[in-house]
Amino acid sequence: MKTQPPDVHCPHFILLHIANFKIAMKNPWTSFKISIAGAKLSHLVQKDKIWDHGSMAEQVRIIFYLVQKAKGIGDIELLKKQCTISCFEKIETEMNEEGRHQETLIKNPIVKEIAVTEVNPGKNNKPDMFTALIKGVSKDTTKHNDYGSEFSATYSFSRQGDWWLLDSMKTRLHYLKHN
């Protein structure tokens, strides 16, 4: 017995399957990257305590909230000791452009998950580095709208001495309407 193919003329049906495909392909890859990073970390922490996963995750959380606070109040000086020079200059330029820093400001963020996705021990005069994925939710409840959002951010850190400094960041917001 032959079954009929789905109605390909229905754009919502197609978009739903494309979205499900992207989610299905993204999660296993992220999980795989997290597993590899975890294995590297367990080996590296034996040689140097700076590679402690818990400390790294806490540093990511602190820096994430500090970046949001700095953007929210417009005070770049809060980040001066927490970022590499190039990252600090990029954030400073963004904040000096009228309203641009508000575009990447997450209203009332709540970090739900932090995962180290890449670990790169330093070689050939390059510093140790790691990348973390941050996932969370926020709620922007102004009198003009009632939007919630999920966000994901990728923060990369570079080692300088005994400190991890923010080297780059990329944030994506996904807005959801609440009724």
CYANA upper distance limits for C-alpha pairs under 8 A (distance plus 0.5 A):
  7 ASP  CA     13 PHE  CA      8.26
  8 VAL  CA     13 PHE  CA      7.94
  8 VAL  CA     14 ILE  CA      7.28
 10 CYS  CA     14 ILE  CA      7.19
 11 PRO  CA     15 LEU  CA      6.55
 12 HIS  CA     16 LEU  CA      6.49
 13 PHE  CA     17 HIS  CA      6.91
 14 ILE  CA     18 ILE  CA      6.67
 15 LEU  CA     19 ALA  CA      6.50
 16 LEU  CA     20 ASN  CA      6.63
 17 HIS  CA     21 PHE  CA      6.48
 18 ILE  CA     22 LYS  CA      6.71
 19 ALA  CA     23 ILE  CA      6.74
 20 ASN  CA     24 ALA  CA      6.52
 21 PHE  CA     25 MET  CA      6.57
 22 LYS  CA     26 LYS  CA      6.39
 23 ILE  CA     27 ASN  CA      6.65
 24 ALA  CA     28 PRO  CA      7.50
 25 MET  CA     29 TRP  CA      7.19
 26 LYS  CA     30 THR  CA      6.66
 27 ASN  CA     31 SER  CA      6.51
 28 PRO  CA     32 PHE  CA      6.52
 29 TRP  CA     33 LYS  CA      6.69
 30 THR  CA     34 ILE  CA      6.63
 30 THR  CA    117 THR  CA      7.72
 31 SER  CA     35 SER  CA      6.66
 32 PHE  CA     36 ILE  CA      6.81
 33 LYS  CA     37 ALA  CA      6.63
 33 LYS  CA    117 THR  CA      5.80
 33 LYS  CA    118 GLU  CA      7.28
 34 ILE  CA     38 GLY  CA      6.52
 34 ILE  CA    115 ALA  CA      7.20
 34 ILE  CA    116 VAL  CA      6.55
 34 ILE  CA    117 THR  CA      5.12
 34 ILE  CA    118 GLU  CA      7.74
 35 SER  CA     39 ALA  CA      6.75
 36 ILE  CA     40 LYS  CA      6.81
 36 ILE  CA    117 THR  CA      8.38
 36 ILE  CA    118 GLU  CA      8.32
 37 ALA  CA     41 LEU  CA      6.56
 37 ALA  CA    116 VAL  CA      6.99
 37 ALA  CA    117 THR  CA      6.19
 37 ALA  CA    118 GLU  CA      5.80
 37 ALA  CA    119 VAL  CA      6.06
 38 GLY  CA     42 SER  CA      6.68
 38 GLY  CA    116 VAL  CA      8.02
 39 ALA  CA     43 HIS  CA      7.06
 40 LYS  CA     44 LEU  CA      6.60
 40 LYS  CA    119 VAL  CA      7.42
 41 LEU  CA     45 VAL  CA      6.34
 41 LEU  CA     51 TRP  CA      6.58
 41 LEU  CA     52 ASP  CA      7.68
 41 LEU  CA     53 HIS  CA      7.45
 41 LEU  CA    119 VAL  CA      7.78
 42 SER  CA     46 GLN  CA      7.46
 43 HIS  CA     47 LYS  CA      8.01
 44 LEU  CA     48 ASP  CA      6.79
 44 LEU  CA     51 TRP  CA      6.67
 45 VAL  CA     49 LYS  CA      5.57
 45 VAL  CA     50 ILE  CA      7.39
 45 VAL  CA     51 TRP  CA      5.28
 45 VAL  CA     52 ASP  CA      6.16
 50 ILE  CA     55 SER  CA      8.23
 50 ILE  CA     56 MET  CA      8.30
 50 ILE  CA    162 ASP  CA      7.43
 50 ILE  CA    163 TRP  CA      8.48
 51 TRP  CA     55 SER  CA      8.37
 51 TRP  CA     56 MET  CA      7.53
 52 ASP  CA     56 MET  CA      6.71
 53 HIS  CA     57 ALA  CA      6.60
 53 HIS  CA    116 VAL  CA      8.33
 54 GLY  CA     58 GLU  CA      6.70
 55 SER  CA     59 GLN  CA      6.64
 56 MET  CA     60 VAL  CA      6.78
 57 ALA  CA     61 ARG  CA      6.81
 57 ALA  CA    114 ILE  CA      6.82
 57 ALA  CA    115 ALA  CA      7.72
 57 ALA  CA    116 VAL  CA      7.86
 57 ALA  CA    132 ALA  CA      8.41
 58 GLU  CA     62 ILE  CA      6.68
 59 GLN  CA     63 ILE  CA      6.60
 59 GLN  CA    164 TRP  CA      8.18
 60 VAL  CA     64 PHE  CA      6.51
 60 VAL  CA    114 ILE  CA      8.22
 60 VAL  CA    132 ALA  CA      7.84
 60 VAL  CA    155 TYR  CA      8.06
 61 ARG  CA     65 TYR  CA      6.87
 61 ARG  CA    111 VAL  CA      8.03
 61 ARG  CA    114 ILE  CA      8.13
 62 ILE  CA     66 LEU  CA      6.61
 63 ILE  CA     67 VAL  CA      6.54
 63 ILE  CA     82 GLN  CA      7.79
 63 ILE  CA    166 LEU  CA      8.06
 64 PHE  CA     68 GLN  CA      6.89
 65 TYR  CA     69 LYS  CA      6.60
 66 LEU  CA     70 ALA  CA      6.56
 66 LEU  CA     78 LEU  CA      7.75
 66 LEU  CA     79 LEU  CA      7.73
 67 VAL  CA     71 LYS  CA      6.67
 67 VAL  CA     79 LEU  CA      7.46
 68 GLN  CA     72 GLY  CA      6.44
 68 GLN  CA    105 LEU  CA      6.59
 68 GLN  CA    106 ILE  CA      7.34
 69 LYS  CA     73 ILE  CA      6.71
 70 ALA  CA     74 GLY  CA      6.01
 70 ALA  CA     75 ASP  CA      5.42
 70 ALA  CA     76 ILE  CA      6.17
 70 ALA  CA     77 GLU  CA      8.29
 70 ALA  CA     78 LEU  CA      6.55
 70 ALA  CA     79 LEU  CA      7.67
 71 LYS  CA     75 ASP  CA      7.22
 71 LYS  CA     76 ILE  CA      7.84
 71 LYS  CA     95 MET  CA      7.56
 71 LYS  CA    101 HIS  CA      6.54
 71 LYS  CA    102 GLN  CA      7.45
 71 LYS  CA    105 LEU  CA      6.86
 72 GLY  CA    102 GLN  CA      7.81
 72 GLY  CA    105 LEU  CA      7.19
 74 GLY  CA     95 MET  CA      7.47
 76 ILE  CA     80 LYS  CA      7.50
 76 ILE  CA     91 ILE  CA      8.20
 76 ILE  CA     92 GLU  CA      6.82
 76 ILE  CA     95 MET  CA      8.16
 79 LEU  CA     83 CYS  CA      6.67
 79 LEU  CA     88 PHE  CA      7.58
 80 LYS  CA     88 PHE  CA      7.11
 81 LYS  CA    165 LEU  CA      8.48
 82 GLN  CA    164 TRP  CA      8.44
 82 GLN  CA    165 LEU  CA      5.77
 82 GLN  CA    166 LEU  CA      6.71
 83 CYS  CA     87 CYS  CA      6.37
 83 CYS  CA     88 PHE  CA      6.02
 83 CYS  CA    165 LEU  CA      5.29
 83 CYS  CA    166 LEU  CA      4.95
 83 CYS  CA    167 ASP  CA      6.60
 84 THR  CA     88 PHE  CA      6.57
 84 THR  CA    158 SER  CA      8.11
 84 THR  CA    165 LEU  CA      6.31
 84 THR  CA    166 LEU  CA      6.56
 84 THR  CA    167 ASP  CA      5.91
 85 ILE  CA     89 GLU  CA      6.65
 86 SER  CA     90 LYS  CA      6.73
 86 SER  CA    167 ASP  CA      7.78
 87 CYS  CA     91 ILE  CA      6.73
 87 CYS  CA    166 LEU  CA      7.43
 87 CYS  CA    167 ASP  CA      5.78
 87 CYS  CA    168 SER  CA      6.25
 88 PHE  CA     92 GLU  CA      6.50
 89 GLU  CA     93 THR  CA      6.57
 90 LYS  CA     94 GLU  CA      6.73
 91 ILE  CA     95 MET  CA      6.57
 92 GLU  CA     96 ASN  CA      6.59
 93 THR  CA     97 GLU  CA      6.92
 94 GLU  CA    100 ARG  CA      6.51
 94 GLU  CA    101 HIS  CA      6.20
 95 MET  CA     99 GLY  CA      7.97
 95 MET  CA    100 ARG  CA      6.90
 95 MET  CA    101 HIS  CA      5.37
 96 ASN  CA    100 ARG  CA      8.44
 96 ASN  CA    101 HIS  CA      8.48
 97 GLU  CA    101 HIS  CA      7.92
 99 GLY  CA    103 GLU  CA      7.46
100 ARG  CA    104 THR  CA      7.85
101 HIS  CA    105 LEU  CA      6.84
104 THR  CA    171 THR  CA      7.59
106 ILE  CA    138 SER  CA      7.31
107 LYS  CA    138 SER  CA      6.44
107 LYS  CA    139 LYS  CA      6.76
107 LYS  CA    140 ASP  CA      6.03
108 ASN  CA    138 SER  CA      5.73
108 ASN  CA    139 LYS  CA      6.47
108 ASN  CA    140 ASP  CA      7.46
109 PRO  CA    136 GLY  CA      7.40
109 PRO  CA    137 VAL  CA      6.34
109 PRO  CA    138 SER  CA      4.94
109 PRO  CA    139 LYS  CA      7.84
110 ILE  CA    136 GLY  CA      5.98
110 ILE  CA    137 VAL  CA      5.88
110 ILE  CA    138 SER  CA      6.49
111 VAL  CA    134 ILE  CA      7.44
111 VAL  CA    135 LYS  CA      6.51
111 VAL  CA    136 GLY  CA      4.82
111 VAL  CA    137 VAL  CA      7.21
112 LYS  CA    134 ILE  CA      8.24
112 LYS  CA    135 LYS  CA      6.27
112 LYS  CA    136 GLY  CA      5.12
112 LYS  CA    137 VAL  CA      7.75
113 GLU  CA    133 LEU  CA      8.47
113 GLU  CA    134 ILE  CA      6.32
113 GLU  CA    135 LYS  CA      5.63
113 GLU  CA    136 GLY  CA      7.01
114 ILE  CA    132 ALA  CA      7.18
114 ILE  CA    133 LEU  CA      6.18
114 ILE  CA    134 ILE  CA      5.13
114 ILE  CA    135 LYS  CA      6.99
115 ALA  CA    132 ALA  CA      5.96
115 ALA  CA    133 LEU  CA      5.73
115 ALA  CA    134 ILE  CA      7.17
116 VAL  CA    130 PHE  CA      7.69
116 VAL  CA    131 THR  CA      6.41
116 VAL  CA    132 ALA  CA      4.72
116 VAL  CA    133 LEU  CA      6.81
117 THR  CA    130 PHE  CA      8.11
117 THR  CA    131 THR  CA      6.19
117 THR  CA    132 ALA  CA      5.88
117 THR  CA    133 LEU  CA      7.04
118 GLU  CA    130 PHE  CA      5.85
118 GLU  CA    131 THR  CA      5.50
118 GLU  CA    132 ALA  CA      7.53
119 VAL  CA    128 ASP  CA      8.49
119 VAL  CA    129 MET  CA      6.64
119 VAL  CA    130 PHE  CA      4.95
119 VAL  CA    131 THR  CA      7.16
120 ASN  CA    128 ASP  CA      6.28
120 ASN  CA    129 MET  CA      5.55
120 ASN  CA    130 PHE  CA      6.40
121 PRO  CA    127 PRO  CA      7.68
121 PRO  CA    128 ASP  CA      4.94
121 PRO  CA    129 MET  CA      6.82
122 GLY  CA    126 LYS  CA      5.54
122 GLY  CA    127 PRO  CA      4.94
122 GLY  CA    128 ASP  CA      4.56
122 GLY  CA    129 MET  CA      7.52
123 LYS  CA    127 PRO  CA      7.49
123 LYS  CA    128 ASP  CA      8.30
127 PRO  CA    158 SER  CA      6.81
127 PRO  CA    159 ARG  CA      6.20
127 PRO  CA    160 GLN  CA      7.69
128 ASP  CA    158 SER  CA      6.46
128 ASP  CA    159 ARG  CA      5.75
129 MET  CA    156 SER  CA      7.69
129 MET  CA    157 PHE  CA      6.02
129 MET  CA    158 SER  CA      5.02
129 MET  CA    159 ARG  CA      6.57
130 PHE  CA    156 SER  CA      6.29
130 PHE  CA    157 PHE  CA      5.91
130 PHE  CA    158 SER  CA      7.31
131 THR  CA    154 THR  CA      7.37
131 THR  CA    155 TYR  CA      6.22
131 THR  CA    156 SER  CA      4.73
131 THR  CA    157 PHE  CA      6.72
132 ALA  CA    154 THR  CA      6.22
132 ALA  CA    155 TYR  CA      5.92
132 ALA  CA    156 SER  CA      6.87
133 LEU  CA    152 SER  CA      7.48
133 LEU  CA    153 ALA  CA      6.34
133 LEU  CA    154 THR  CA      5.22
133 LEU  CA    155 TYR  CA      7.14
134 ILE  CA    152 SER  CA      5.96
134 ILE  CA    153 ALA  CA      5.52
134 ILE  CA    154 THR  CA      6.73
134 ILE  CA    155 TYR  CA      8.20
135 LYS  CA    150 GLU  CA      8.01
135 LYS  CA    151 PHE  CA      6.27
135 LYS  CA    152 SER  CA      4.95
135 LYS  CA    153 ALA  CA      7.04
136 GLY  CA    150 GLU  CA      6.29
136 GLY  CA    151 PHE  CA      5.94
136 GLY  CA    152 SER  CA      7.03
137 VAL  CA    148 GLY  CA      7.93
137 VAL  CA    149 SER  CA      6.19
137 VAL  CA    150 GLU  CA      4.84
137 VAL  CA    151 PHE  CA      6.42
138 SER  CA    148 GLY  CA      6.32
138 SER  CA    149 SER  CA      5.83
138 SER  CA    150 GLU  CA      6.84
138 SER  CA    151 PHE  CA      8.17
139 LYS  CA    146 ASP  CA      8.29
139 LYS  CA    147 TYR  CA      6.78
139 LYS  CA    148 GLY  CA      4.82
139 LYS  CA    149 SER  CA      6.72
140 ASP  CA    145 ASN  CA      8.11
140 ASP  CA    146 ASP  CA      6.87
140 ASP  CA    147 TYR  CA      6.07
140 ASP  CA    148 GLY  CA      6.42
140 ASP  CA    149 SER  CA      8.40
141 THR  CA    145 ASN  CA      6.69
141 THR  CA    146 ASP  CA      5.43
141 THR  CA    147 TYR  CA      7.04
141 THR  CA    148 GLY  CA      8.42
142 THR  CA    146 ASP  CA      7.15
146 ASP  CA    177 LYS  CA      7.25
146 ASP  CA    178 HIS  CA      6.74
146 ASP  CA    179 ASN  CA      8.30
147 TYR  CA    175 TYR  CA      7.07
147 TYR  CA    176 LEU  CA      6.35
147 TYR  CA    177 LYS  CA      5.39
147 TYR  CA    178 HIS  CA      6.44
148 GLY  CA    175 TYR  CA      6.45
148 GLY  CA    176 LEU  CA      5.68
148 GLY  CA    177 LYS  CA      6.72
148 GLY  CA    178 HIS  CA      7.13
149 SER  CA    173 LEU  CA      6.96
149 SER  CA    174 HIS  CA      5.81
149 SER  CA    175 TYR  CA      4.75
149 SER  CA    176 LEU  CA      5.83
150 GLU  CA    173 LEU  CA      6.50
150 GLU  CA    174 HIS  CA      5.66
150 GLU  CA    175 TYR  CA      7.04
150 GLU  CA    176 LEU  CA      8.14
151 PHE  CA    171 THR  CA      7.63
151 PHE  CA    172 ARG  CA      6.08
151 PHE  CA    173 LEU  CA      4.94
151 PHE  CA    174 HIS  CA      6.43
152 SER  CA    171 THR  CA      6.38
152 SER  CA    172 ARG  CA      5.88
152 SER  CA    173 LEU  CA      7.18
153 ALA  CA    169 MET  CA      7.47
153 ALA  CA    170 LYS  CA      5.96
153 ALA  CA    171 THR  CA      4.63
153 ALA  CA    172 ARG  CA      6.62
154 THR  CA    169 MET  CA      6.05
154 THR  CA    170 LYS  CA      5.69
154 THR  CA    171 THR  CA      6.94
155 TYR  CA    166 LEU  CA      7.51
155 TYR  CA    167 ASP  CA      8.03
155 TYR  CA    168 SER  CA      6.33
155 TYR  CA    169 MET  CA      4.89
155 TYR  CA    170 LYS  CA      7.06
156 SER  CA    166 LEU  CA      6.55
156 SER  CA    167 ASP  CA      5.91
156 SER  CA    168 SER  CA      5.66
156 SER  CA    169 MET  CA      6.75
157 PHE  CA    164 TRP  CA      6.30
157 PHE  CA    165 LEU  CA      5.78
157 PHE  CA    166 LEU  CA      5.01
157 PHE  CA    167 ASP  CA      5.45
157 PHE  CA    168 SER  CA      7.55
158 SER  CA    164 TRP  CA      6.06
158 SER  CA    165 LEU  CA      5.83
158 SER  CA    166 LEU  CA      6.95
158 SER  CA    167 ASP  CA      6.34
159 ARG  CA    163 TRP  CA      6.21
159 ARG  CA    164 TRP  CA      5.13
159 ARG  CA    165 LEU  CA      6.68
160 GLN  CA    164 TRP  CA      6.85
160 GLN  CA    165 LEU  CA      7.47
